[in-house]
């Protein structure tokens, strides 16, 4: 029983502490919206647009949805 407690303490001591990152919310400017519209018209994949605009894929999808733009997976 004592060995199990020592192992648990050793694991807890070596476990890395994760820090919580603050979310930086960047407002959408008219230029950003125009850029998103341009990329949607060119039918670029969301991952590529994400890298170009330096925004997450989820943020792009949400904004595209609110603007009634079709981006992303197409068959």
Secondary structure, DSSP 4 states (H G I P E B T S, - for coil): -HHHHHHHHHHHHHSPPPPPPPP---PPPHHHHHHHHHHHHTT--HHHHHHHHT--HHHHHHHHHHTT---S---
